[in-house]
Amino acid sequence: MPEQIRMTIIYAVLIICGIGMVLPFLWMLSTSLMTQSEFNKQERIFIPKETYFEWDNGNQKQKVIFVQNKGKTSIIHLLNSEDKIIEEYKEVPTTQVKKVTKNPSFHWQNYVKAFNKVPFIIYFKNTLLVSFFTLIGVLITSTLAAYAFARMEFFGRDFLFYLFLSMMMVPEPIYLVSSYVLLDKINWLNTYQALIIPWCVNIFTIFLFRQHFKSLPQELFDAAAIDGCSTFGMLWRIMLPLSKSVIATASIFSLIGSWNSFMWPLVMTDSPGLRVLQVGLSYFNQEASTQTTLLMAASTFSIVPILILFFMAQKQIIASYAKAGLKD
């Protein structure tokens, strides 16, 4: 097969897969901009369109529900600005009632309604607090552990490292009960410590830093040792300045993990004042289960901050993964 045809097929498949991954997000965004009645009709999927009846009596235009046409007169229900009926079965001239179609129709007020329906400001504050302190802990523990595994010689180093990696295969529900018992013993349940400290160590981040540290030339460390640089000085003055892409990648993945955390904070906390974003969305889902448009609006503004961070650091992520794939 010619190279050009082969590459065309590969890119076509990748484009189709990419579109398939983006479509759910486009559906979520478009649904968040619809009215609930429009969503229930299911006439449009991606382009919001609003259709309603309007009564124009010559002085003002008012949104109505059309009930029945009786020739020269029509029966309508009058609606207020919140689409609630304020007067029923009003008879008006048929010529004053007309059908209005807005295409496209974007209802940005859905985001305001969703944000004010439950205390999302508290959920965002808790999530930002937990994410920030978890990130600081992850960066400190990962750089120190990775430096030891990559550049220091001690008995059982490789065995201990592979033992760490094997822990990545253990799913969270397996150690959830034992973790709950442990946190209960030290009185950390329903506290910020339970949300932050257990997640200040991330095995994947240690692996990422370790692979990067091993790729750095040994000559740099030999020269630093000759100049009298200490062990910690090599980490602080040589490794970290050369690890900006890896630090950016580790930061993004740590923030994404904290931002999307649900099971752990749901089990370890029960106070409304300690709810993080995903737990808050779950409770919002219970309160607004019939209001799909508000649910999609809440989901949209919940993922936007982390998407922005990801796109800002995507070059560093690609660079760090390329280095992590190097052989020892």
N, C-alpha and C positions, 0 to 999 in steps of 0.2 A: 504494500500500500504506500503510495507517495506520502512524503512527510507533510506536505501542505494539507492533504485530505485528512490525515491522521490528527493533526493539530486542530483542524476545523471541527472534527467530531468531538475531540476532547473538550474544546471550549464550549461547544454547543451543549454538551451534557452538563458542564459546570454551570453554564448560564441557567439552564432549566432547573437544576438543583438549587441554585441561588434564589431564583424566583419563587420556588416552592417554599423556601425558608422565610422569605420576606412577606409572602401573602398573608399569613396569620397576623403579622404586625399591622399590615395595611387594613385588614378587616377590623382589628381592634381600634385603630385610630378613626376609621370612618364610622364605626358604630358609636364611638364616644361623642361624635358630632351630630348624631341623629336625635330626633324626638323619640320617646318611647312608642308612640302610636305608629310612627314611620317604621321603626324596627319591627314591630309586630306584624306589619303588612308584608315585610320581606320582599318589597318590590325592587329595591336596589341593594347591592352588596358593598360596593366601594365608593359610590358617589352619593352622598346624602341628598335626598330630595324630599321636600315637604309639600303636601297638598292639603288644603283646607278651604272652608267656605267663609266668605266675608260679607257682612251686611253694611251697605253704604246708604245711609239715610239722608245724605246731602250735607250733613254737618260733620259727621265723623264716620270712620270705618272701624268696625268691630268684628272680631273673630267669633264665629258661631259654629254650632253643630247643625247640619241640615237634617231635618226629620222627615218632612213630607212636602210634596208639591201638590197644591190644590188649584191648579190653573193659574189664575191671576195672583193668587196669594200662596205663600210658603210658610210652613211651620218650622221654627228654629229654636235652638237653645242658645242664649247669650253667654259668652265666656268672658272672664276677666283676664288680666295680664298673666296669671298663673295657670290658664286653661281650666279653671274651675267654673262650673255652671252657676250663674248668678240669677238667671231668669229662664223659666222653662215654658215651652209651647207658646212662643210668641208668634202671632200672625203678622207678616209683613208682605209688601208687594214683591212678587217674584222678580221683577226687574231690578230690585235693589240687592238681590242675593247673587253673588257670582263666585265661581270656583277659582282659587288662586293656587298657582304652582310655583314654588321657588326651587330652581335647579342650577347650581347646587345650593343647599341650605346648611350652613354651618352653625350649630348651636354651642358656642363656646361657653355659655352659662352652665353647661353640664359640669364643667371642671370646677366652677365656683360652688355649685350645689354639692358635688361629691366631697370637696375639701371641707366644707362646713358641716356636713352631715355627721361626721365623727371627728374627734380631735386629732386630725392628721398632723397638726403642728407638733403635738407631743410625740407622735410616732416617728416623725422625721428627726426630731431632736434626739430621741433615744437611739435611733439607728445611726445617726452621725457620731454620737458620743461613743457608742460601742465600736463602730467601724474604725474610728480614729485611734483609740487606745489599743484595739486588737492589732491594727496595722503596726503601731510602734513596737508592740511586743513581738510580733512576727519578724519584723526586720532585725531586731536585736538578737533574738534567739537563733534565727536562721543564719545570719552572718557569722556568729560565733561558732555554731555547730558545723557549718559548712567549711569554715576555715580549718577547724580541727580535723575533719574528715578528708580534706583536700591536701593540706600542707603539713600536718603534724604526724609523727610516727608514734604509735602506741599499740600495745597488745590488744588484739581483737578489733582493730579499727574497721576492717572491711566487714567482718561478721556483724558488728553492731550497726553499721550503715545499712546492710542488707536486711537486718532485722527491722530497722526503722522503715525501710521501703515496704516490707511485707505488711506493715500496719495499714498501709494505704488500701489494702484489699478488704479490710474489715469494715462493713457498713455501719453507719451510725446507730441504727436501732439495736444492734447487738450489745453495745456498751452503754446504752441510754439508762437502763435500770440501775446498773452498778454505779454509774456516774451520779444518778439521783440520790442513791443511798449515801455516797461519799460526801456530796455537797450538803446533804441533810445533817450528817455527823459534824460537819464543821460550821453549821449554821449559815451557809451561803445561799440557801434557797431564797428566791424572790429578792435578789440583790443584783447590783451591777457586777459584782465580782463573779457571779455565776455566768454572766453573759460574756465576760471579757477574758478572764485569766485562763480558763481551760482551752481557749483558742489562740493563745499567744505563741503556740508552737505549731508550725505547719510543715509536715514532712515533705510535701511536694516542693515547697519553697526552699527547704534545706537542700533537696536534690538539685534544684535549679541553680542555686548559688554554688554548690559544690562542683557541678560540671563546669561552670564558668571559671571558678578559681583554678581548677586543674588545667584549663586552657591557657592560663597566663604563663609567659616565659619564665623559666627558672632563673635566668640571668638577672632579672629584676630583683629577685629576693637575695641572690648571692651578692649583688652590688650593695643592697641595703644592709645586709649583715656585715659586710666589710666596713661600711660607714658607721656601724654601731647602732643600727636601728633595732628596737626591741621587737618581740613577737607581736605584741599588740600594735606597735607602730607600723609594722608591715601591713597589717589589716587596715588600719585607719588611713595611712598615707599612700599606700600603693593599690591595694585591692579595691577599696570602696570607690576611689575616684575613677577607676577603670570599669566600674560595674553599674554605670548609670542606666543602661538598657535593662539589665536584670532587675535592678531596684524598681524601675518603673513597672516592669511586668509583674513582679511579686506584689507590688502595691495595688495594681489593678485587680489581680486575682484575689487578694485578701479583701479588698473593698467589695468586690462582687460577692464573695462568699458570705461576708457579714451582712451585706444588703439583702441577700436572698435567704438568709437563715430563717427557718420556720420551726422545725420540729424541736430543736434544742430550747429556744426561748419560750415556746409554748408549754413545754413540760416543766422547765426550771423556774418559771415565773407565773404568777397569777394576778398580779396587781395591774390595774388599768394604767397606772402611771409609769409602768416599766415596759409596756408593750412596744415592741419594735414594729417596723413597717409591715412586714409580711404577716405577723400576727394580727396587726390592726386591720389589714385587708381582709383577713379571714372573718373577723367580727363584723366588718363593714358588709361583707357578703351575706352574712346572716340577717342584717338589718335591711339591706336593700336587694334582697334576692330576686324580687320581681322587676327591679329597675336595671335592666341590662345596660342601658346607655351610661348610667352613673357608674356602674361597676367597671365598664371599659374605660371611662374617663379616669377613675381612680387608678386603674392598672397602668394607664398611659403615663400619668405624671409620676408614678412610682418608679418606672424604669428609665425615664428620660435622663436623670442625673448620671446614672451608671453608664448609659449608652454614650453620653458626651465624653465621659472620662475614657471609655474604651477607644473611641475614635481618635481622641487626642494622643493616645499612647500606642497606637497600633504599630507604628514603625519600630518602637523600642521592643514591643512584644515579639515581632517577627525576628528582629536581630538577636534577642536573647534565646529564642527557640533554636535558631540556627547554631548558636554556640553550644547550647545544651546537647545538641545532637552529635557533637564531636566525640570520637572515641578516646578512651583514656590512653 
